Amino acid sequence: MATSIYPSYPPDLNPEQRKHLLITLHDWSIANGLAVRPSSNFVPENTDPSGVLAVTAPVTLFPSIFPETQFNHARALQKAYNTLYVAISRDEEWLGDVIQELIEVDDFIADLWEIHLAVKKEGYVQDLSLGLFRSDYMIHVNPSTSSPTPQIKQVEFNTIASSFGGLSRQVSLLHRHLLSTNCYPEHLCLVSSHQQISPSIEELAKGLSVSHLGYGSSKSSTPLRLCILFIVQSPERNVFDQRHIEYGLQNLGHTVFRLPFDLIKTHTHIPTSNPSRPLIYTPPSSPSTSYEVTTLYFRAGYSPDEYTNPTAWSARLHLERSAAIKCPSILTHLAGSKKVQQVLATPGSCHLERFLSNPDILDSVRGTFSAIYPLDDSPAGTEAKTIALDPEKSKGYVLKPQREGGGNNIYRGNIPPFLRSLGDERKWKGYILMELIEPPAQRNSIVREGVVKTGEVICELGVYGTCLWSHNTKNGDHGLVHNSEAGYLLRTKGRESEEGGVAAGFGAVDSALLVDA
């Protein structure tokens, strides 16, 4: 971690201030849905067999400092990043070439690609795709520079199940409430105008609404009522984050249902006699009423752990071949693989020019890249292997697989023994080697399951984007029907934690307190 570029922060608390702050934080959080289902380590399953209890989501005690210029730059770039990944998902030839190398070593990626090929052979019946994206960044300062200038560097780009849009708004409102009710001691940084409220609930709901309306009228032989269907994990600890988006859609007048991934084939069907292939959902709570699904919002289906049998793969194929607009489609899901990020960001790569023509936008996007290398037989891959196997050189890098969710990365000195443990060197192609970002030092307190831990922390900024587009190559402007930035997420983790996934137990949701840096 680089030295701090921030003012001394946060202020100290005496015992009475701390007690009052924590009581207010927990009460407001539960009253306003800033919550998760408790882990089994905190509340044993036999204590809560019905899974109805809720606890405050992991949060920071104070909003965290973030450089204002870089915060605004990240948000301003989101529409360009939306455009980039829309263009990638529409370029089947280029994406297929990139994915081909992974197919040899990654069964999950290979099976996703097979679903695309199967639907393509039958014929896609839905031309539109929806993206609810999130581009994640850290502040980077060069530790070897005496007066470093902060820069945003991209950690990853998420195209499926981009979570915490619900809780990110709520935690920003929590910190605003604590500010406005004088729960914090006075501090020059703790000013309401510096603390940023995230509009993510409204904006993500708006993106789903655009898709719902873009679907048009019912395609069933006897017209049915229309709905949006959330595909979810069961059980789901992060259910309240998803519910906020659901309630936002209901406030817009839309019907929304939740369906566990493993029950897709049980409660949905596609009429065999209808060439339009509408997806019909029959709620188990109301078996006499059926709905036609306009939009499938995947908050599940991104991990190989969810595809434990042929039924799961059959269910994903079933959804992909339907007329429902997918968020994301298989091609968009694959566009979010780390391999795509690596191909774009490897030093000397000219692939970005294929998708972005505006020189200023192209330079701004490229300026957020850290150096990322393949582990293949190319010159860049050969150099990366040398770095990855060197105990000293590897300390400046992280090894990433193609997986979403926290807990999958290998850091620093753990990289050489991990690669050797894989045995077959061909398996290395399933990973990318990324230069570590050096965030500035700062302090905060993380509140998790009633325990407060204070110390040095690292912040990761996620910027949401929503876009609806056509895959028809005849449509200009990348086929975009809708393109918008959609708010932000700040996740904070202890310096000793390499991972930042909140649901995976590594980080906390936070809000941004903007400063000049």
Residue pairs with C-beta under 8 A, 6 or more apart in sequence:
1 438
1 439
1 440
1 441
1 456
1 458
1 495
2 141
2 142
2 143
2 148
2 438
2 439
2 440
2 441
3 141
3 143
3 440
3 441
4 440
4 441
4 442
5 67
5 141
5 148
5 150
5 440
5 517
6 65
6 440
6 442
6 515
6 517
7 65
7 188
7 189
7 515
9 62
9 65
9 187
9 189
9 442
9 443
10 61
10 62
10 184
10 187
10 190
10 443
10 444
10 445
11 184
11 185
11 186
11 187
11 190
12 185
13 21
13 185
17 183
17 185
20 183
21 61
21 178
21 183
21 184
22 61
22 447
22 452
24 177
24 178
24 181
24 183
25 56
25 59
25 61
25 174
25 178
25 183
25 447
26 56
28 34
28 174
28 177
28 178
29 35
29 56
29 57
29 59
29 170
29 174
30 54
30 56
32 170
32 173
32 174
33 166
33 170
33 240
33 243
33 244
34 56
34 57
34 59
34 167
34 170
34 171
34 174
34 240
34 509
35 54
35 55
35 56
35 57
35 240
36 54
36 55
36 57
36 58
36 237
36 238
36 239
36 240
36 241
36 503
37 51
37 53
37 54
37 55
37 235
37 236
37 237
37 238
37 239
38 48
38 53
38 54
38 55
38 237
38 449
39 237
39 449
39 505
42 55
42 449
43 53
43 55
51 235
54 240
55 449
55 450
56 447
57 167
57 171
57 240
57 241
57 502
57 508
57 509
58 446
58 447
58 448
58 449
58 502
58 507
58 508
58 509
59 171
59 174
59 446
59 447
59 508
59 509
59 510
60 171
60 444
60 445
60 446
60 447
60 457
60 492
60 508
60 509
60 510
60 511
61 444
61 445
61 446
61 447
61 452
62 175
62 184
62 190
62 444
62 445
62 513
63 172
63 175
63 195
63 510
63 511
63 512
63 513
64 442
64 444
64 457
64 459
64 490
64 492
64 510
64 511
64 512
64 513
65 189
65 442
65 513
65 515
65 517
66 139
66 459
66 461
66 490
66 512
66 513
66 514
66 515
67 139
67 150
67 514
67 515
67 516
67 517
68 514
68 515
68 516
68 517
69 150
69 516
69 517
70 139
70 150
70 151
70 152
70 517
71 196
71 461
71 488
71 512
71 514
73 152
73 364
74 135
74 137
74 152
74 368
74 461
74 463
74 488
75 463
75 485
75 488
76 485
77 135
77 364
77 365
77 368
77 463
78 133
78 135
78 463
78 464
78 465
78 485
78 486
79 465
79 483
79 484
79 485
80 356
80 361
80 364
80 365
81 133
81 135
81 157
81 365
81 465
82 131
82 133
82 465
82 466
82 467
82 483
82 484
83 355
83 356
83 467
83 478
83 480
83 483
84 352
84 355
84 356
84 365
85 131
85 133
85 157
85 159
85 332
85 335
85 336
86 131
86 467
86 469
86 478
86 479
86 480
86 483
87 354
87 355
87 356
87 478
88 94
88 95
88 335
88 340
88 355
89 95
89 129
89 131
89 159
89 328
89 329
89 331
89 332
89 334
89 335
89 471
90 331
90 469
90 471
90 473
90 478
90 479
91 354
91 355
92 331
94 351
94 354
95 331
95 334
95 335
95 340
96 113
98 339
98 340
98 343
99 109
99 113
99 334
99 337
99 339
101 339
101 376
101 429
102 109
102 110
102 337
102 339
102 402
102 429
102 430
103 109
103 110
103 113
104 426
104 429
105 426
105 427
105 429
105 430
106 402
106 430
107 304
108 304
108 307
108 402
109 334
109 337
109 402
111 307
111 313
112 316
112 330
112 333
112 334
113 330
113 334
115 313
115 316
115 317
115 320
115 330
116 320
116 330
116 331
116 334
118 317
118 321
119 317
119 320
119 321
119 330
122 321
124 321
124 471
125 275
125 276
125 277
125 321
125 322
125 323
126 322
126 323
126 324
126 325
126 326
127 470
127 471
127 472
128 211
128 214
128 215
128 325
128 468
128 469
128 470
128 471
128 481
129 325
129 326
129 327
129 328
129 329
129 331
129 332
129 468
129 469
129 471
130 207
130 208
130 210
130 211
130 295
130 297
130 325
130 326
130 327
130 328
130 466
130 467
130 468
131 159
131 327
131 328
131 332
131 465
131 466
131 467
131 468
131 469
132 162
132 165
132 204
132 207
132 208
132 297
132 327
132 464
132 465
132 466
132 486
133 157
133 158
133 159
133 162
133 464
133 465
133 466
133 467
134 157
134 158
134 162
134 462
134 463
134 464
134 465
134 489
135 154
135 157
135 158
135 462
135 463
135 465
136 154
136 155
136 156
136 157
136 158
136 460
136 461
136 462
137 152
137 153
137 154
137 155
137 368
137 460
137 461
137 462
137 463
138 152
138 153
138 155
138 437
138 439
138 458
138 459
138 460
138 461
139 150
139 151
139 152
139 153
139 437
139 439
139 440
139 459
139 461
140 150
140 151
140 152
140 153
140 370
140 437
140 438
140 439
141 148
141 149
141 150
141 151
141 438
141 439
141 440
142 148
142 438
143 438
148 440
150 440
150 517
151 367
151 368
152 368
152 461
153 368
153 369
153 370
153 437
154 341
154 345
154 368
154 369
154 370
155 437
155 460
156 338
156 341
156 400
157 336
157 341
158 336
158 404
158 462
159 328
159 332
159 333
159 335
159 336
160 298
160 301
160 302
160 328
160 332
160 333
160 336
160 404
161 298
161 299
161 300
161 301
161 302
161 404
162 462
162 464
163 238
163 241
163 299
163 502
163 503
164 238
164 241
164 462
164 489
164 491
164 502
164 509
165 200
165 201
165 203
165 204
165 241
165 244
165 245
165 464
165 486
165 487
165 489
166 200
166 201
166 240
166 241
166 242
166 243
166 244
166 245
167 238
167 240
167 241
167 244
167 502
167 509
168 198
168 200
168 462
168 487
168 488
168 489
168 490
168 509
168 511
169 197
169 198
169 199
169 200
169 201
169 202
169 244
169 487
170 244
171 509
171 510
171 511
172 195
172 196
172 197
172 198
172 511
172 512
173 197
174 511
175 195
175 511
176 192
176 195
176 197
176 511
178 184
179 190
179 192
179 195
180 192
184 190
189 513
189 515
190 513
194 513
194 514
194 515
195 511
195 512
195 513
195 514
196 488
196 511
196 512
196 513
196 514
197 511
198 487
198 488
198 489
198 511
199 486
199 487
200 464
200 486
200 487
200 488
200 489
201 244
201 245
201 248
201 487
202 248
203 464
203 466
203 484
203 485
203 486
203 487
204 245
204 248
204 464
204 466
204 486
204 487
205 245
205 248
205 249
205 251
205 252
206 252
206 466
206 484
206 486
207 466
207 467
207 468
207 482
207 484
207 486
208 228
208 245
208 249
208 254
208 295
208 297
208 327
208 466
209 249
209 252
209 254
210 466
210 468
210 481
210 482
211 228
211 294
211 295
211 325
211 327
211 468
212 226
212 228
212 249
212 254
212 294
212 295
214 325
214 468
214 481
214 482
215 226
215 294
215 295
215 324
215 325
217 223
218 224
218 225
218 226
218 278
218 292
219 274
219 276
219 278
219 292
219 323
220 271
220 274
220 278
220 280
220 292
221 271
221 273
221 274
224 278
224 280
224 290
224 291
224 292
225 255
225 289
225 291
225 292
226 255
226 291
226 292
226 293
226 294
227 254
227 255
227 256
227 257
227 281
227 291
227 292
227 293
227 294
228 249
228 254
228 255
228 256
228 257
228 293
228 294
228 295
228 297
229 256
229 257
229 258
229 259
229 268
229 279
229 281
229 293
229 295
229 296
229 297
229 324
230 242
230 246
230 256
230 257
230 258
230 259
230 297
230 299
231 259
231 260
231 261
231 264
231 296
231 297
231 298
231 299
231 300
231 301
231 319
232 239
232 242
232 258
232 259
232 260
232 261
232 299
232 300
233 260
233 261
233 299
233 300
233 306
234 260
234 261
234 262
234 263
236 242
236 299
237 503
238 503
242 258
242 299
246 256
246 258
249 256
250 256
255 291
257 281
257 283
257 291
259 267
259 268
259 281
260 300
261 300
261 301
261 306
261 312
261 315
262 311
262 312
262 315
264 315
264 318
264 319
265 311
265 314
265 315
265 318
267 281
267 282
267 283
267 284
268 279
268 280
268 281
268 282
268 293
268 318
268 319
269 279
269 280
269 282
270 277
270 278
270 279
270 280
270 318
270 321
270 322
271 277
271 278
271 280
276 323
277 321
277 322
277 323
278 292
278 293
278 322
278 323
278 324
279 292
279 293
279 296
279 319
279 322
279 323
279 324
280 290
280 291
280 292
280 293
281 290
281 291
281 292
281 293
282 289
282 290
282 291
283 289
283 291
293 322
293 324
294 324
294 325
295 324
295 325
295 326
295 327
296 319
296 322
296 324
296 325
296 326
296 327
297 327
298 326
298 327
298 328
298 333
300 306
301 316
302 333
302 404
302 405
303 403
303 404
303 405
304 403
306 312
307 313
307 316
316 330
319 326
320 326
320 329
320 330
325 468
326 332
328 336
331 471
334 340
336 404
337 402
338 400
338 401
338 402
338 431
338 432
339 374
339 402
339 432
341 372
341 432
342 372
342 373
342 374
342 432
342 434
343 349
343 351
343 374
344 351
344 352
344 369
345 369
345 370
345 371
345 372
346 371
346 372
346 373
346 374
346 380
347 371
347 380
348 380
352 362
352 365
352 366
353 362
356 362
356 365
370 434
370 435
370 436
370 437
371 434
371 435
372 432
372 433
372 434
372 435
373 380
373 381
373 383
373 384
373 387
373 432
373 433
373 434
374 380
374 381
374 384
374 429
374 432
374 433
375 381
375 384
375 385
375 388
375 419
375 428
375 429
375 431
375 432
375 433
376 428
376 429
384 433
385 428
386 393
387 393
387 394
387 397
387 433
388 394
388 397
388 399
388 415
388 416
388 419
388 433
389 416
389 419
389 420
390 416
391 413
391 416
394 412
394 413
394 415
394 416
395 412
395 413
396 412
396 435
396 436
397 412
397 415
397 433
397 434
397 435
397 436
398 409
398 410
398 411
398 412
398 415
398 433
398 434
398 436
398 498
399 409
399 410
399 411
399 415
399 418
399 419
399 431
399 432
399 433
399 434
400 408
400 409
400 410
400 431
400 432
400 433
400 434
401 408
401 409
401 430
401 431
402 430
405 501
405 503
405 504
406 499
406 500
406 501
406 502
406 503
406 504
406 505
406 506
406 507
407 499
407 501
407 504
407 506
409 498
409 499
410 418
411 436
411 498
412 436
415 433
419 428
419 431
422 428
439 458
439 459
440 517
441 456
441 495
442 456
442 457
442 459
443 454
443 455
443 456
443 457
444 454
444 457
444 492
444 510
445 452
445 453
445 454
446 452
446 453
446 454
446 457
446 492
446 493
446 494
446 507
446 508
447 508
448 508
453 494
455 494
455 495
455 496
456 494
456 495
457 492
457 493
457 494
457 495
458 492
458 493
458 494
458 495
458 500
459 490
459 491
459 492
459 510
460 490
460 491
460 492
460 493
460 500
460 507
461 488
461 489
461 490
461 512
462 488
462 489
462 490
462 491
463 485
463 487
463 488
463 489
464 485
464 486
464 487
464 488
464 489
465 483
465 484
465 485
465 486
466 482
466 483
466 484
466 486
467 480
467 482
467 483
467 484
468 480
468 481
468 482
469 478
469 479
469 480
469 481
469 482
470 479
470 481
471 479
472 479
473 479
488 512
489 509
490 509
490 510
490 511
490 512
491 500
491 502
491 507
491 508
491 509
491 510
492 500
492 507
492 508
492 509
492 510
493 499
493 500
493 506
493 507
493 508
497 506
497 507
499 506
499 507
500 506
500 507
501 507
502 508
502 509
